[in-house]
Amino acid sequence: AVKLFNDDEIDELYVVYNEFKSVASQIAKVRKILPLDFETEEETGESVVDYLYEPDPNTLVK
Protein backbone atom coordinates (compact mmCIF):
# COMPACT_ATOMS: atom_id res chain seq x y z
CA ALA A 1 0.00 0.00 0.00
CA VAL A 2 2.84 2.39 0.79
CA LYS A 3 4.40 1.68 -2.62
CA LEU A 4 1.08 2.42 -4.33
CA PHE A 5 0.85 5.68 -2.40
CA ASN A 6 4.46 6.65 -3.16
CA ASP A 7 3.96 5.83 -6.85
CA ASP A 8 0.84 8.09 -6.89
CA GLU A 9 -1.40 5.14 -7.79
CA ILE A 10 -3.62 5.88 -4.77
CA ASP A 11 -4.26 9.22 -3.05
CA GLU A 12 -5.42 7.97 0.35
CA LEU A 13 -5.53 4.75 2.33
CA TYR A 14 -8.22 3.95 4.88
CA VAL A 15 -8.70 1.01 7.22
CA VAL A 16 -12.25 -0.01 8.17
CA TYR A 17 -12.73 -2.24 11.21
CA ASN A 18 -15.12 -3.09 14.05
CA GLU A 19 -14.35 -1.82 17.54
CA PHE A 20 -15.53 -4.45 20.01
CA LYS A 21 -17.53 -3.06 22.93
CA SER A 22 -19.49 -6.19 23.89
CA VAL A 23 -20.99 -9.26 22.24
CA ALA A 24 -24.05 -7.19 21.32
CA SER A 25 -22.20 -4.00 20.41
CA GLN A 26 -19.50 -3.44 17.85
CA ILE A 27 -18.84 -0.01 16.40
CA ALA A 28 -17.66 0.41 12.81
CA LYS A 29 -14.57 2.60 12.67
CA VAL A 30 -12.76 4.19 9.72
CA ARG A 31 -9.18 5.35 10.14
CA LYS A 32 -7.15 7.26 7.57
CA ILE A 33 -3.67 5.75 7.30
CA LEU A 34 -2.12 7.65 4.38
CA PRO A 35 -1.28 10.45 4.02
CA LEU A 36 -0.33 10.87 7.66
CA ASP A 37 -2.30 13.60 9.41
CA PHE A 38 -0.80 14.33 12.82
CA GLU A 39 -3.09 17.31 13.53
CA THR A 40 -6.27 15.23 13.36
CA GLU A 41 -4.85 12.59 15.71
CA GLU A 42 -3.94 15.28 18.25
CA GLU A 43 -7.44 16.79 18.04
CA THR A 44 -9.25 13.50 18.58
CA GLY A 45 -6.97 12.41 21.40
CA GLU A 46 -6.63 8.97 19.85
CA SER A 47 -3.28 7.30 20.20
CA VAL A 48 -1.61 4.53 18.31
CA VAL A 49 -1.85 1.22 20.17
CA ASP A 50 0.38 -1.74 19.48
CA TYR A 51 -1.73 -4.88 19.89
CA LEU A 52 -0.28 -8.31 20.55
CA TYR A 53 -2.07 -11.05 18.64
CA GLU A 54 -1.69 -14.68 19.60
CA PRO A 55 -0.72 -16.99 18.07
CA ASP A 56 2.00 -15.19 16.15
CA PRO A 57 1.68 -14.79 12.34
CA ASN A 58 4.13 -17.63 11.58
CA THR A 59 2.01 -20.10 13.53
CA LEU A 60 -1.14 -18.97 11.72
CA VAL A 61 0.43 -19.45 8.30
CA LYS A 62 1.54 -23.04 8.99
C-alpha positions as CSV (number, residue, x, y, z in Angstrom):
1,A,0.0,0.0,0.0
2,V,2.8,2.4,0.8
3,K,4.4,1.7,-2.6
4,L,1.1,2.4,-4.3
5,F,0.9,5.7,-2.4
6,N,4.5,6.7,-3.2
7,D,4.0,5.8,-6.9
8,D,0.8,8.1,-6.9
9,E,-1.4,5.1,-7.8
10,I,-3.6,5.9,-4.8
11,D,-4.3,9.2,-3.0
12,E,-5.4,8.0,0.3
13,L,-5.5,4.7,2.3
14,Y,-8.2,4.0,4.9
15,V,-8.7,1.0,7.2
16,V,-12.3,0.0,8.2
17,Y,-12.7,-2.2,11.2
18,N,-15.1,-3.1,14.0
19,E,-14.4,-1.8,17.5
20,F,-15.5,-4.4,20.0
21,K,-17.5,-3.1,22.9
22,S,-19.5,-6.2,23.9
23,V,-21.0,-9.3,22.2
24,A,-24.0,-7.2,21.3
25,S,-22.2,-4.0,20.4
26,Q,-19.5,-3.4,17.8
27,I,-18.8,0.0,16.4
28,A,-17.7,0.4,12.8
29,K,-14.6,2.6,12.7
30,V,-12.8,4.2,9.7
31,R,-9.2,5.4,10.1
32,K,-7.2,7.3,7.6
33,I,-3.7,5.7,7.3
34,L,-2.1,7.7,4.4
35,P,-1.3,10.4,4.0
36,L,-0.3,10.9,7.7
37,D,-2.3,13.6,9.4
38,F,-0.8,14.3,12.8
39,E,-3.1,17.3,13.5
40,T,-6.3,15.2,13.4
41,E,-4.8,12.6,15.7
42,E,-3.9,15.3,18.3
43,E,-7.4,16.8,18.0
44,T,-9.2,13.5,18.6
45,G,-7.0,12.4,21.4
46,E,-6.6,9.0,19.9
47,S,-3.3,7.3,20.2
48,V,-1.6,4.5,18.3
49,V,-1.9,1.2,20.2
50,D,0.4,-1.7,19.5
51,Y,-1.7,-4.9,19.9
52,L,-0.3,-8.3,20.5
53,Y,-2.1,-11.1,18.6
54,E,-1.7,-14.7,19.6
55,P,-0.7,-17.0,18.1
56,D,2.0,-15.2,16.1
57,P,1.7,-14.8,12.3
58,N,4.1,-17.6,11.6
59,T,2.0,-20.1,13.5
60,L,-1.1,-19.0,11.7
61,V,0.4,-19.5,8.3
62,K,1.5,-23.0,9.0
